[in-house]
Amino acid sequence: MPALYVMIPAALLLVGVAVYIFFWAVDSGQYDDLDSPAHSILFDDQDPRHQAAVKPDPAEADDQEPPPRG
């Protein structure tokens, strides 16, 4: 019986810590995008059809000359 006086508050403390960590993870955005990480493993970063490879780099856009008009 005396073990219950220690185990019940310890279990409640453990549950409280787990709930706090869960809500911290939700508030910090850990669960915002669940699909992209699962799909990104399927694509090679060097593949030109991959979205990350297709996006232009803003630093490189400044170095390029605009196409001639005419």
Stockholm file with secondary structure:
# STOCKHOLM 1.0

chainA/1-70         MPALYVMIPAALLLVGVAVYIFFWAVDSGQYDDLDSPAHSILFDDQDPRHQAAVKPDPAEADDQEPPPRG
#=GR chainA/1-70 SS CHHHHHHHHHHHHHHHHHHHHHHHHHHTTTTSCSSHHHHHTTSCTTCTTSHHHHSCCHHHHHHSCCCCCC
#=GC SS_cons        CHHHHHHHHHHHHHHHHHHHHHHHHHHTTTTSCSSHHHHHTTSCTTCTTSHHHHSCCHHHHHHSCCCCCC
//
